[in-house]
């Protein structure tokens, strides 16, 4: 009866009982020229070889860009390199490039770090993914952005400004930038300022030991504004995030300043 109901629902006359098995009764052809059983088989068929091969599908390229930051001369600076090829020939850009088939995103970011400044073992954090369809005139490119924080001792000769195609610029006063790298820098500054409030991110830009003035300089460089010295020191010391050392450091004609270190067990 179930077989009969399916047949009549397709507008065909019910079949007559035969001496053979019910399975031998064929259904009428579908509008496409295949039987209902053939149509069902086609629905459950294995995908074609081309359908199983991801390489046969259009897909975007994946790149990494690295925002390399340090504090020099009391200001937050970003490392840029000048492009020497199309597109944006002669325009400054963030260090970056396409990932290879055998490396992770972080490995690609550290490779770009090494190529740009000669270091790998620095603070590195994934920031955001930028994927506007028109961000790259060459093809569809999705870039995963990392930011790296460098202490003064990390600065290599190759990134010290002696190469005309690689240089440090003020983070908040960059030159004209390629692609959507101006948007990337704006987003980086927003995230970095926000993380000062609830993480220990600022200490990644300092040496193992530092004065309170040096710490305040880092905060001011990231925030882009001056802070009241007395209030800053009171708030920082109240957090318990610092440990005073018995050592001091003299800066200029001022009396030696107490050196502090970060307390790794303190809550941010």
GIPE-V986583 format. One record per pair of residues at least 12 apart in sequence whose ideal C-beta (glycine too) atoms are under 10 Angstrom apart, sorted by the first residue. I is the first residue (numbers start at 0). J is the second residue. If there is no record, write none. Layout:
i:I j:J
i:I j:J
//
This chain:
i:0 j:13
i:1 j:21
i:2 j:14
i:2 j:21
i:2 j:22
i:2 j:24
i:2 j:26
i:3 j:21
i:3 j:24
i:5 j:26
i:5 j:35
i:6 j:24
i:6 j:26
i:6 j:27
i:6 j:35
i:9 j:26
i:9 j:27
i:9 j:28
i:9 j:29
i:9 j:30
i:9 j:35
i:10 j:27
i:11 j:26
i:11 j:27
i:11 j:28
i:12 j:27
i:14 j:26
i:14 j:27
i:26 j:38
i:57 j:139
i:58 j:139
i:58 j:141
i:59 j:130
i:59 j:132
i:59 j:135
i:59 j:138
i:59 j:139
i:59 j:140
i:59 j:141
i:59 j:142
i:60 j:97
i:60 j:98
i:60 j:135
i:60 j:137
i:60 j:138
i:60 j:139
i:60 j:140
i:60 j:141
i:60 j:142
i:61 j:97
i:61 j:98
i:61 j:104
i:61 j:107
i:61 j:128
i:61 j:130
i:61 j:140
i:61 j:141
i:61 j:142
i:61 j:143
i:62 j:95
i:62 j:96
i:62 j:97
i:62 j:98
i:62 j:104
i:62 j:107
i:62 j:111
i:62 j:129
i:62 j:135
i:62 j:140
i:62 j:141
i:62 j:142
i:62 j:143
i:62 j:144
i:62 j:178
i:63 j:93
i:63 j:94
i:63 j:95
i:63 j:96
i:63 j:97
i:63 j:98
i:63 j:102
i:63 j:103
i:63 j:104
i:63 j:105
i:63 j:106
i:63 j:107
i:63 j:108
i:63 j:109
i:63 j:110
i:63 j:111
i:63 j:112
i:63 j:125
i:63 j:142
i:63 j:143
i:63 j:144
i:63 j:145
i:64 j:92
i:64 j:93
i:64 j:94
i:64 j:95
i:64 j:96
i:64 j:108
i:64 j:111
i:64 j:126
i:64 j:129
i:64 j:142
i:64 j:143
i:64 j:144
i:64 j:145
i:64 j:146
i:64 j:178
i:64 j:179
i:64 j:180
i:64 j:183
i:65 j:78
i:65 j:93
i:65 j:94
i:65 j:95
i:65 j:96
i:65 j:107
i:65 j:108
i:65 j:109
i:65 j:110
i:65 j:111
i:65 j:112
i:65 j:114
i:65 j:115
i:65 j:116
i:65 j:123
i:65 j:126
i:65 j:143
i:65 j:144
i:65 j:145
i:65 j:146
i:65 j:147
i:66 j:78
i:66 j:79
i:66 j:93
i:66 j:94
i:66 j:95
i:66 j:126
i:66 j:144
i:66 j:145
i:66 j:146
i:66 j:147
i:66 j:148
i:66 j:170
i:66 j:180
i:66 j:183
i:66 j:184
i:66 j:186
i:66 j:187
i:66 j:188
i:66 j:190
i:66 j:191
i:67 j:79
i:67 j:80
i:67 j:93
i:67 j:94
i:67 j:111
i:67 j:112
i:67 j:115
i:67 j:116
i:67 j:118
i:67 j:121
i:67 j:123
i:67 j:145
i:67 j:146
i:67 j:147
i:67 j:148
i:67 j:149
i:67 j:153
i:67 j:158
i:67 j:167
i:68 j:122
i:68 j:146
i:68 j:147
i:68 j:148
i:68 j:149
i:68 j:167
i:68 j:170
i:68 j:184
i:68 j:187
i:68 j:188
i:68 j:191
i:68 j:203
i:68 j:204
i:68 j:220
i:68 j:221
i:69 j:116
i:69 j:121
i:69 j:147
i:69 j:148
i:69 j:149
i:69 j:150
i:69 j:151
i:69 j:153
i:69 j:154
i:69 j:158
i:69 j:167
i:69 j:170
i:69 j:204
i:69 j:220
i:70 j:148
i:70 j:149
i:70 j:150
i:70 j:151
i:70 j:170
i:70 j:201
i:70 j:204
i:70 j:205
i:70 j:213
i:70 j:216
i:70 j:217
i:70 j:218
i:70 j:219
i:70 j:220
i:70 j:221
i:71 j:149
i:71 j:151
i:71 j:154
i:71 j:167
i:71 j:169
i:71 j:220
i:72 j:167
i:72 j:169
i:72 j:216
i:72 j:220
i:73 j:216
i:73 j:217
i:73 j:219
i:73 j:220
i:74 j:167
i:74 j:168
i:74 j:169
i:74 j:170
i:74 j:171
i:74 j:172
i:74 j:216
i:74 j:219
i:74 j:220
i:74 j:221
i:74 j:223
i:75 j:169
i:75 j:170
i:75 j:171
i:75 j:188
i:75 j:191
i:75 j:204
i:75 j:217
i:75 j:219
i:75 j:220
i:75 j:221
i:75 j:222
i:75 j:223
i:76 j:149
i:76 j:166
i:76 j:167
i:76 j:168
i:76 j:169
i:76 j:170
i:76 j:171
i:76 j:172
i:76 j:173
i:76 j:220
i:77 j:91
i:77 j:93
i:77 j:146
i:77 j:166
i:77 j:167
i:77 j:168
i:77 j:169
i:77 j:170
i:77 j:171
i:77 j:173
i:77 j:176
i:77 j:180
i:77 j:184
i:77 j:187
i:77 j:188
i:78 j:93
i:78 j:94
i:78 j:112
i:78 j:115
i:78 j:116
i:78 j:147
i:78 j:149
i:78 j:154
i:78 j:158
i:78 j:165
i:78 j:166
i:78 j:167
i:78 j:168
i:79 j:91
i:79 j:92
i:79 j:93
i:79 j:94
i:79 j:115
i:79 j:164
i:79 j:165
i:79 j:166
i:79 j:167
i:79 j:168
i:79 j:173
i:79 j:174
i:79 j:176
i:79 j:177
i:79 j:180
i:79 j:184
i:80 j:92
i:80 j:93
i:80 j:94
i:80 j:95
i:80 j:114
i:80 j:115
i:80 j:158
i:80 j:162
i:80 j:164
i:80 j:165
i:80 j:166
i:80 j:177
i:81 j:162
i:81 j:163
i:81 j:164
i:81 j:165
i:81 j:166
i:81 j:174
i:81 j:177
i:82 j:164
i:82 j:177
i:82 j:178
i:83 j:164
i:85 j:136
i:85 j:137
i:86 j:135
i:86 j:136
i:86 j:137
i:86 j:177
i:86 j:178
i:87 j:135
i:87 j:136
i:87 j:175
i:87 j:176
i:87 j:177
i:87 j:178
i:87 j:180
i:88 j:177
i:89 j:164
i:89 j:175
i:89 j:177
i:90 j:174
i:90 j:175
i:90 j:176
i:90 j:177
i:90 j:178
i:90 j:180
i:91 j:164
i:91 j:165
i:91 j:166
i:91 j:168
i:91 j:173
i:91 j:174
i:91 j:175
i:91 j:176
i:91 j:177
i:91 j:180
i:92 j:176
i:92 j:177
i:92 j:178
i:92 j:180
i:92 j:183
i:93 j:111
i:93 j:115
i:93 j:142
i:93 j:144
i:93 j:146
i:93 j:173
i:93 j:176
i:93 j:177
i:93 j:178
i:93 j:180
i:93 j:183
i:93 j:184
i:93 j:187
i:94 j:108
i:94 j:111
i:94 j:112
i:94 j:114
i:94 j:115
i:94 j:116
i:94 j:147
i:94 j:158
i:94 j:165
i:95 j:107
i:95 j:108
i:95 j:111
i:95 j:114
i:95 j:115
i:95 j:142
i:95 j:143
i:95 j:144
i:95 j:145
i:95 j:178
i:95 j:180
i:95 j:183
i:96 j:110
i:96 j:111
i:96 j:114
i:96 j:142
i:97 j:140
i:97 j:142
i:98 j:110
i:98 j:111
i:98 j:142
i:98 j:143
i:104 j:125
i:104 j:128
i:104 j:143
i:104 j:145
i:105 j:123
i:105 j:124
i:105 j:125
i:105 j:143
i:105 j:145
i:106 j:119
i:107 j:143
i:107 j:145
i:108 j:123
i:108 j:124
i:108 j:125
i:108 j:143
i:108 j:144
i:108 j:145
i:108 j:146
i:108 j:147
i:109 j:121
i:109 j:123
i:109 j:145
i:109 j:147
i:111 j:145
i:111 j:147
i:112 j:145
i:112 j:147
i:112 j:149
i:112 j:153
i:113 j:155
i:114 j:157
i:115 j:147
i:115 j:155
i:115 j:157
i:115 j:158
i:115 j:165
i:116 j:147
i:116 j:149
i:116 j:153
i:116 j:154
i:116 j:155
i:116 j:156
i:116 j:157
i:116 j:158
i:116 j:159
i:116 j:165
i:117 j:153
i:117 j:154
i:117 j:155
i:117 j:156
i:117 j:157
i:117 j:158
i:118 j:147
i:118 j:149
i:118 j:152
i:118 j:153
i:118 j:154
i:118 j:155
i:118 j:158
i:119 j:147
i:120 j:153
i:121 j:147
i:121 j:148
i:121 j:149
i:121 j:150
i:121 j:153
i:121 j:203
i:122 j:146
i:122 j:147
i:122 j:148
i:122 j:149
i:122 j:150
i:122 j:153
i:122 j:200
i:122 j:202
i:122 j:203
i:122 j:204
i:123 j:145
i:123 j:146
i:123 j:147
i:123 j:148
i:123 j:203
i:124 j:145
i:124 j:146
i:124 j:147
i:124 j:148
i:124 j:190
i:124 j:194
i:124 j:198
i:124 j:200
i:124 j:203
i:125 j:143
i:125 j:144
i:125 j:145
i:125 j:146
i:126 j:143
i:126 j:144
i:126 j:145
i:126 j:146
i:126 j:183
i:126 j:186
i:126 j:187
i:126 j:190
i:126 j:191
i:127 j:142
i:127 j:143
i:127 j:144
i:127 j:145
i:127 j:146
i:127 j:183
i:127 j:186
i:127 j:187
i:127 j:190
i:128 j:141
i:128 j:142
i:128 j:143
i:128 j:144
i:129 j:141
i:129 j:142
i:129 j:143
i:129 j:144
i:129 j:178
i:129 j:179
i:129 j:180
i:129 j:182
i:129 j:183
i:129 j:186
i:130 j:142
i:130 j:143
i:131 j:178
i:131 j:179
i:131 j:182
i:133 j:179
i:134 j:178
i:134 j:179
i:134 j:180
i:134 j:182
i:134 j:183
i:135 j:177
i:135 j:178
i:135 j:179
i:136 j:178
i:140 j:178
i:142 j:178
i:142 j:179
i:142 j:180
i:142 j:183
i:144 j:180
i:144 j:183
i:144 j:184
i:144 j:186
i:144 j:187
i:145 j:187
i:146 j:183
i:146 j:184
i:146 j:186
i:146 j:187
i:146 j:190
i:146 j:191
i:146 j:200
i:147 j:203
i:148 j:191
i:148 j:200
i:148 j:201
i:148 j:202
i:148 j:203
i:148 j:204
i:148 j:205
i:148 j:217
i:149 j:203
i:149 j:204
i:150 j:202
i:150 j:203
i:150 j:204
i:150 j:205
i:150 j:206
i:150 j:207
i:150 j:209
i:151 j:204
i:151 j:205
i:151 j:206
i:152 j:206
i:152 j:207
i:153 j:204
i:154 j:167
i:168 j:184
i:169 j:220
i:169 j:223
i:170 j:184
i:170 j:187
i:170 j:188
i:170 j:191
i:170 j:220
i:170 j:221
i:170 j:223
i:171 j:184
i:171 j:185
i:171 j:188
i:171 j:220
i:171 j:223
i:173 j:185
i:188 j:221
i:188 j:222
i:188 j:223
i:191 j:221
i:191 j:222
i:192 j:218
i:192 j:221
i:192 j:222
i:192 j:223
i:194 j:221
i:194 j:267
i:195 j:217
i:195 j:218
i:195 j:221
i:195 j:222
i:196 j:267
i:197 j:267
i:198 j:267
i:199 j:238
i:199 j:240
i:199 j:261
i:199 j:262
i:199 j:263
i:199 j:265
i:199 j:266
i:199 j:267
i:200 j:217
i:200 j:221
i:200 j:267
i:201 j:214
i:201 j:215
i:201 j:217
i:201 j:218
i:201 j:220
i:201 j:221
i:201 j:222
i:201 j:235
i:201 j:261
i:202 j:214
i:202 j:217
i:202 j:240
i:202 j:241
i:202 j:260
i:202 j:261
i:202 j:262
i:202 j:263
i:202 j:267
i:203 j:217
i:203 j:261
i:204 j:216
i:204 j:217
i:204 j:218
i:204 j:220
i:204 j:221
i:205 j:217
i:205 j:259
i:205 j:260
i:205 j:261
i:206 j:258
i:206 j:260
i:207 j:244
i:207 j:258
i:207 j:260
i:207 j:261
i:208 j:242
i:208 j:244
i:208 j:246
i:208 j:248
i:208 j:257
i:208 j:258
i:208 j:259
i:208 j:260
i:208 j:261
i:209 j:241
i:209 j:244
i:209 j:248
i:209 j:256
i:209 j:258
i:209 j:259
i:209 j:260
i:209 j:261
i:210 j:247
i:210 j:248
i:210 j:250
i:210 j:255
i:210 j:256
i:210 j:257
i:210 j:258
i:210 j:259
i:211 j:228
i:211 j:231
i:211 j:232
i:211 j:235
i:211 j:236
i:211 j:241
i:211 j:243
i:211 j:256
i:211 j:257
i:211 j:258
i:211 j:259
i:212 j:228
i:212 j:231
i:212 j:232
i:212 j:248
i:212 j:250
i:212 j:253
i:212 j:256
i:213 j:248
i:213 j:250
i:213 j:256
i:213 j:258
i:213 j:259
i:214 j:231
i:214 j:232
i:214 j:235
i:214 j:241
i:214 j:259
i:214 j:261
i:215 j:227
i:215 j:228
i:215 j:231
i:215 j:232
i:215 j:235
i:218 j:231
i:218 j:235
i:219 j:231
i:235 j:259
i:236 j:259
i:238 j:262
i:238 j:265
i:238 j:266
i:238 j:267
i:239 j:262
i:239 j:264
i:239 j:265
i:239 j:266
i:240 j:259
i:240 j:261
i:240 j:262
i:240 j:263
i:240 j:264
i:240 j:265
i:240 j:266
i:240 j:267
i:241 j:257
i:241 j:259
i:241 j:260
i:241 j:261
i:241 j:262
i:241 j:265
i:242 j:259
i:242 j:260
i:242 j:261
i:242 j:262
i:242 j:263
i:242 j:264
i:242 j:265
i:243 j:257
i:243 j:258
i:243 j:259
i:243 j:260
i:244 j:257
i:244 j:258
i:244 j:259
i:244 j:260
i:245 j:257
i:245 j:258
i:246 j:258
i:246 j:259
i:246 j:260
//
